[in-house]
Amino acid sequence: MPDTLAAELKTETGASSVPVDDETQDDSIAKESGGTWQDKKDMWRAGVHQELNRNFRFFTILGFATVLMATWESVMFGSSVGLTNGGIGGMVYSYIAGIIGFAFVILSMAEMASMAPISGGQYHWISEFAPNEYQQLLSYVSGWVCVLGWHTGIAGSAYTVANMIIGIIEINHPDTYIAQPWHGTLLVIAVAFIAMIFNTVLAPRLPLIEGTMLVFYVLGFFGILIPLWVKGEKNSASKVFSTIEDNGGWGSRAGACILGLVGPVYALIGPDAAVHMAEEIKDSSRTLPVAMLGTLALNGIVGFIMLITYVFCIPSSQEALKHSHGFPFIYVFLQTTGSVGGTTGMTVIIMLLQVCSAVSNVASTSRQLYAFARDGGVPFPHFFAKVNRRFVVPLNALLVSFIITCLLALINIGSVVAFNAILSLGVASLLSSYIISIACVRLKRWRGEPLPPARWSMGKWASIVETLAILFLLVVWVCAFFPLKREMPTSHPPQCIAVCCKC
């Protein structure tokens, strides 16, 4: 290592993270992994060694995060929350509020990602930014809530695909097919297995696959958008923008709209997905934050366009919610196209994109678990943190993530309510990790303590943005625990799971 770089690292961290006489070995590792000097410097500062290949560039990591977030699809298959709490007009205003709120969140996380582009993400940031006496506890808690959030995310994503398949079968065979819980369980396992294949056997091609998925994501968007505008009758603008409903029985349309924020939150959650791939991105401290913001911009825009199109095509909120095939958007497709075949084709597009999302979900989940194990956060850390040299992926972490998904899916056979309740914790868990990490960096900034250098920074706006992000997250975190309707059996899960499951 050059003396100047060694001195710089010692200045930033108090001590060099690697021996100076390992210069030749470190140069070789950096070259073979596809990283840059800055990547190596960031890894040294964090005290970790490069084990994964840096194959992702801006376009491919943008595709990875965009497809995983799946905003325009989520706007439709998560519309049961918005139609119940806010109605057609409420969905529009809740989405606008949600995109503004999440902009503050993603801006805050992007700056932290530039400071410490490490796959651990939130728990690692907390270990750097939290007060010394609370660093270990808060980091440990955050690591585990991320493990919970991301693993339930795989099951939730796969369960969404399963329910779409079941919905397609029901509309094509309404008189003969009767859905059973074990059908959904087997389909969840099948989707998780497909995602595993992409993340193991096809892992060397994953960046190329993710870039291709982004192209399919855009083409699929137009494949749904154009038929919705061309076919069927449309609502008037006055109906769309003035119809705010309280179908949940809360006694307040304003309160219903606030609870309806859970819908757009589900459509926008997961900005840390790309962060957990940080150690596989070239020039990560610059590429990663820009990709996170690009994901927000792309998903936010196409999501809003699809939302406006969708609400103009909904004949009635009540009728859409009563539809027996699990998702209001299937009812809207049927009413708009007047064709079971057309509805099936459009639903298959969304279903395939959700499979793509599950592929990215598995990748992020396994990297988060791998990083947490590497830092000793889970039992048997050496097993979970082992990198397979053939595929250059944390294979053991991937296999464990697959097994956990299968076990969660089995719960669905015994109790759909219990399965939904577990999945509902996923959204709240991820929101909790965002709150803790942003609050820690905000506190450090408020105390005037030095922060690591960031190649992408909010500058003087950082304090305001972080404060607004925390306030927004606290509101939606509370909303996530409310039931979909006021008068509901206590066995019904919180509304945050109603966006993706038949309840």
CORBELSUL-V760074 format. One record per residue. RES is the residue in three letters. PHI is phi in whole degrees, -180 to 180 (none if undefined). D_LAST is the distance of its C-alpha to the last C-alpha in Angstrom with 2 decimals. Layout:
RES_PHI_D_LAST / RES_PHI_D_LAST
//
This chain:
MET_none_58.27 / PRO_-60_60.46 / ASP_-60_61.87 / THR_-65_60.52 / LEU_-69_56.92 / ALA_-61_57.36 / ALA_-64_58.79 / GLU_-65_55.94 / LEU_-65_53.35 / LYS_-65_55.36 / THR_-64_55.50 / GLU_-79_51.72 / THR_-114_50.68 / GLY_91_53.80 / ALA_-163_54.44 / SER_-68_54.11 / SER_-77_51.01 / VAL_-137_52.98 / PRO_-63_56.64 / VAL_-67_58.85 / ASP_-81_60.68 / ASP_-94_57.56 / GLU_-55_58.03 / THR_-64_58.52 / GLN_-63_55.55 / ASP_-67_53.22 / ASP_-61_54.51 / SER_-65_53.76 / ILE_-63_50.18 / ALA_-62_49.55 / LYS_-68_51.08 / GLU_-68_49.25 / SER_-78_45.81 / GLY_87_46.32 / GLY_-90_46.20 / THR_-115_48.61 / TRP_-59_50.87 / GLN_-67_48.40 / ASP_-61_45.61 / LYS_-64_47.97 / LYS_-63_48.93 / ASP_-65_45.31 / MET_-67_44.68 / TRP_-62_47.92 / ARG_-62_47.10 / ALA_-83_43.81 / GLY_77_45.73 / VAL_-124_43.85 / HIS_-103_45.19 / GLN_-74_44.12 / GLU_-121_42.62 / LEU_-102_40.38 / ASN_-83_41.69 / ARG_-91_41.35 / ASN_-95_40.45 / PHE_-86_38.17 / ARG_-115_39.82 / PHE_-58_38.59 / PHE_-64_37.22 / THR_-72_35.45 / ILE_-74_33.81 / LEU_-62_32.85 / GLY_-63_31.17 / PHE_-56_29.49 / ALA_-71_28.00 / THR_-66_27.23 / VAL_-66_25.34 / LEU_-66_23.34 / MET_-65_22.43 / ALA_51_21.38 / THR_-67_21.44 / TRP_-68_21.86 / GLU_-70_19.07 / SER_-63_16.68 / VAL_-55_17.84 / MET_-87_16.33 / PHE_-77_13.12 / GLY_-102_12.38 / SER_-75_13.52 / SER_-62_10.50 / VAL_-67_11.74 / GLY_-66_15.28 / LEU_-68_15.01 / THR_-76_13.47 / ASN_-115_15.97 / GLY_129_19.17 / GLY_73_18.85 / ILE_-61_20.92 / GLY_-68_23.77 / GLY_-61_21.84 / MET_-61_20.18 / VAL_-66_23.76 / TYR_-70_25.14 / SER_-65_22.33 / TYR_-66_22.82 / ILE_-60_26.56 / ALA_-63_26.24 / GLY_-65_23.93 / ILE_-69_26.37 / ILE_-67_29.30 / GLY_-62_27.81 / PHE_-72_26.88 / ALA_-62_30.35 / PHE_-63_31.84 / VAL_-64_29.68 / ILE_-70_30.57 / LEU_-60_34.20 / SER_-64_34.42 / MET_-72_32.94 / ALA_-64_35.13 / GLU_-67_38.23 / MET_-64_37.33 / ALA_-65_36.67 / SER_-72_40.15 / MET_-69_41.67 / ALA_-140_40.10 / PRO_-79_38.60 / ILE_-121_37.45 / SER_-62_34.39 / GLY_-64_33.49 / GLY_65_32.52 / GLN_-57_31.43 / TYR_-66_32.80 / HIS_-70_36.07 / TRP_-61_36.45 / ILE_-63_35.94 / SER_-65_38.62 / GLU_-94_40.97 / PHE_-103_40.17 / ALA_-71_39.24 / PRO_-56_42.10 / ASN_-52_43.99 / GLU_-72_43.23 / TYR_-115_39.44 / GLN_-57_39.21 / GLN_-65_38.55 / LEU_-64_35.94 / LEU_-65_33.95 / SER_-65_34.23 / TYR_-64_33.04 / VAL_-63_30.01 / SER_-63_29.14 / GLY_-61_29.58 / TRP_-74_27.16 / VAL_-69_24.39 / CYS_-69_24.90 / VAL_-58_24.70 / LEU_-63_21.36 / GLY_-62_20.05 / TRP_-74_21.32 / HIS_-71_20.37 / THR_-69_16.71 / GLY_-64_17.15 / ILE_-61_18.33 / ALA_-62_15.43 / GLY_-66_12.96 / SER_-64_15.26 / ALA_-67_15.63 / TYR_-68_11.96 / THR_-62_11.83 / VAL_-61_14.85 / ALA_-59_13.54 / ASN_-69_10.70 / MET_-66_13.52 / ILE_-62_15.81 / ILE_-62_13.65 / GLY_-62_13.31 / ILE_-63_17.08 / ILE_-63_17.88 / GLU_-64_16.09 / ILE_-75_18.08 / ASN_-90_21.19 / HIS_-135_20.98 / PRO_-65_19.11 / ASP_-98_21.26 / THR_-118_21.48 / TYR_-95_18.40 / ILE_-124_15.71 / ALA_-69_13.06 / GLN_-124_13.20 / PRO_-55_11.69 / TRP_-69_15.18 / HIS_-61_15.21 / GLY_-62_12.76 / THR_-61_14.90 / LEU_-64_18.08 / LEU_-68_17.11 / VAL_-60_16.27 / ILE_-62_19.68 / ALA_-64_21.35 / VAL_-65_20.34 / ALA_-62_21.44 / PHE_-66_24.64 / ILE_-60_25.43 / ALA_-62_25.09 / MET_-65_27.41 / ILE_-60_29.99 / PHE_-64_30.20 / ASN_-94_30.67 / THR_-123_33.33 / VAL_-60_35.36 / LEU_-99_34.97 / ALA_-56_35.07 / PRO_-61_38.57 / ARG_-101_37.34 / LEU_-59_34.15 / PRO_-58_35.65 / LEU_-64_36.78 / ILE_-63_33.42 / GLU_-66_31.69 / GLY_-64_34.26 / THR_-66_33.63 / MET_-62_29.87 / LEU_-63_30.70 / VAL_-63_32.73 / PHE_-63_29.91 / TYR_-59_27.57 / VAL_-70_30.08 / LEU_-64_30.75 / GLY_-63_27.07 / PHE_-57_26.83 / PHE_-71_29.64 / GLY_-65_28.31 / ILE_-94_25.33 / LEU_-62_27.25 / ILE_-63_30.21 / PRO_-60_28.55 / LEU_-65_26.45 / TRP_-79_29.75 / VAL_-80_31.89 / LYS_-96_29.85 / GLY_75_28.70 / GLU_-85_29.33 / LYS_-120_28.72 / ASN_-71_28.06 / SER_-78_31.02 / ALA_-62_31.36 / SER_-64_31.71 / LYS_-67_28.37 / VAL_-65_26.60 / PHE_-92_28.27 / SER_-118_28.58 / THR_-89_25.30 / ILE_-115_23.51 / GLU_-122_20.91 / ASP_-115_19.26 / ASN_-81_16.27 / GLY_-94_14.74 / GLY_74_17.75 / TRP_-86_19.43 / GLY_85_22.85 / SER_-152_23.83 / ARG_-70_23.25 / ALA_-65_24.72 / GLY_-63_22.42 / ALA_-63_19.38 / CYS_-64_20.83 / ILE_-64_21.35 / LEU_-66_17.75 / GLY_-68_16.98 / LEU_-61_19.02 / VAL_-61_16.07 / GLY_-60_15.36 / PRO_-65_18.92 / VAL_-62_19.05 / TYR_-63_16.45 / ALA_-72_18.57 / LEU_-117_21.71 / ILE_-72_21.05 / GLY_102_23.06 / PRO_-66_26.61 / ASP_-84_27.87 / ALA_-57_27.03 / ALA_-66_30.55 / VAL_-60_32.07 / HIS_-71_31.14 / MET_-102_33.10 / ALA_-56_36.05 / GLU_-80_38.42 / GLU_-120_38.08 / ILE_-112_38.95 / LYS_-74_42.59 / ASP_54_43.97 / SER_-61_40.68 / SER_-66_41.72 / ARG_-104_42.36 / THR_-68_40.06 / LEU_-61_36.87 / PRO_-62_36.79 / VAL_-66_37.76 / ALA_-66_35.01 / MET_-62_32.42 / LEU_-70_33.72 / GLY_-64_33.90 / THR_-63_30.24 / LEU_-61_29.41 / ALA_-64_31.78 / LEU_-65_30.71 / ASN_-66_26.95 / GLY_-62_27.37 / ILE_-71_29.55 / VAL_-67_27.71 / GLY_-64_24.39 / PHE_-68_26.06 / ILE_-62_27.68 / MET_-67_24.49 / LEU_-62_22.74 / ILE_-60_25.74 / THR_-61_25.77 / TYR_-63_22.10 / VAL_-69_22.33 / PHE_-70_25.56 / CYS_-101_23.85 / ILE_-83_20.97 / PRO_-66_22.47 / SER_-156_20.17 / SER_-62_17.28 / GLN_-63_16.19 / GLU_-67_16.52 / ALA_-64_14.66 / LEU_-73_11.57 / LYS_-81_12.03 / HIS_-57_12.37 / SER_-84_10.94 / HIS_-98_11.03 / GLY_90_7.92 / PHE_-125_10.28 / PRO_-57_12.67 / PHE_-67_15.47 / ILE_-66_15.69 / TYR_-61_16.40 / VAL_-64_18.92 / PHE_-61_20.54 / LEU_-63_21.01 / GLN_-69_22.51 / THR_-76_24.66 / THR_-86_26.06 / GLY_66_26.07 / SER_-140_25.87 / VAL_-66_23.45 / GLY_-64_25.63 / GLY_-64_25.59 / THR_-63_21.81 / THR_-61_21.62 / GLY_-62_24.25 / MET_-67_22.75 / THR_-68_19.32 / VAL_-63_21.31 / ILE_-59_23.04 / ILE_-65_19.95 / MET_-61_18.74 / LEU_-65_22.22 / LEU_-66_22.34 / GLN_-70_19.21 / VAL_-64_21.12 / CYS_-60_24.02 / SER_-62_21.99 / ALA_-64_21.05 / VAL_-60_24.82 / SER_-65_25.69 / ASN_-61_22.98 / VAL_-63_24.54 / ALA_-62_27.97 / SER_-63_27.29 / THR_-61_25.56 / SER_-66_28.50 / ARG_-70_31.08 / GLN_-65_29.67 / LEU_-65_29.76 / TYR_-59_33.20 / ALA_-66_34.60 / PHE_-65_33.31 / ALA_-67_34.86 / ARG_-58_38.06 / ASP_-94_38.43 / GLY_78_37.92 / GLY_-85_34.53 / VAL_-127_33.04 / PRO_-62_34.64 / PHE_53_36.77 / PRO_-61_37.11 / HIS_-66_39.67 / PHE_-68_37.41 / PHE_-71_34.45 / ALA_-92_36.86 / LYS_-74_38.80 / VAL_-102_39.12 / ASN_-72_39.70 / ARG_-75_42.97 / ARG_-74_42.35 / PHE_-96_39.18 / VAL_55_39.80 / VAL_-138_36.22 / PRO_-75_34.91 / LEU_-62_34.12 / ASN_-63_33.44 / ALA_-64_30.88 / LEU_-63_29.22 / LEU_-65_29.21 / VAL_-65_27.79 / SER_-62_24.95 / PHE_-65_24.24 / ILE_-64_24.45 / ILE_-60_22.12 / THR_-61_19.47 / CYS_-63_20.07 / LEU_-65_19.92 / LEU_-62_16.59 / ALA_-65_15.26 / LEU_-65_16.88 / ILE_-59_14.87 / ASN_-60_11.83 / ILE_-68_14.13 / GLY_-78_14.84 / SER_-156_11.66 / VAL_-64_8.17 / VAL_-63_7.99 / ALA_-63_11.33 / PHE_-62_10.64 / ASN_-63_8.01 / ALA_-64_10.66 / ILE_-67_13.37 / LEU_-63_12.15 / SER_-65_11.80 / LEU_-72_15.48 / GLY_-61_16.55 / VAL_-62_16.72 / ALA_-63_18.40 / SER_-65_20.72 / LEU_-65_22.00 / LEU_-60_22.53 / SER_-62_24.48 / SER_-66_26.70 / TYR_-66_27.46 / ILE_-61_28.44 / ILE_-63_30.71 / SER_-67_32.46 / ILE_-69_33.16 / ALA_-63_34.27 / CYS_-66_36.68 / VAL_-70_38.37 / ARG_-67_38.54 / LEU_-65_40.27 / LYS_-63_42.65 / ARG_-69_43.53 / TRP_-64_44.05 / ARG_-78_46.41 / GLY_75_48.40 / GLU_-82_48.01 / PRO_-68_48.54 / LEU_-113_45.66 / PRO_-61_45.91 / PRO_-65_47.06 / ALA_-127_44.48 / ARG_-79_45.34 / TRP_-126_42.67 / SER_-138_42.73 / MET_-84_41.66 / GLY_64_45.09 / LYS_-70_45.73 / TRP_-85_42.26 / ALA_-58_40.54 / SER_-62_40.55 / ILE_-65_39.13 / VAL_-63_36.39 / GLU_-65_35.34 / THR_-63_35.34 / LEU_-64_33.15 / ALA_-63_30.75 / ILE_-64_30.44 / LEU_-62_29.93 / PHE_-62_27.18 / LEU_-64_25.37 / LEU_-63_25.69 / VAL_-64_24.09 / VAL_-72_20.99 / TRP_-63_20.81 / VAL_-65_20.64 / CYS_-61_18.10 / ALA_-63_15.69 / PHE_-94_15.44 / PHE_-79_14.65 / PRO_-70_11.41 / LEU_-64_10.10 / LYS_-129_12.11 / ARG_-68_15.17 / GLU_-93_14.73 / MET_-142_11.63 / PRO_-58_11.72 / THR_-65_12.95 / SER_-79_10.55 / HIS_-75_7.66 / PRO_-72_8.08 / PRO_-58_10.32 / GLN_-69_9.74 / CYS_-66_11.40 / ILE_-95_8.60 / ALA_-66_6.47 / VAL_-72_9.45 / CYS_-131_9.10 / CYS_-130_5.94 / LYS_-73_3.78 / CYS_-117_0.00
//
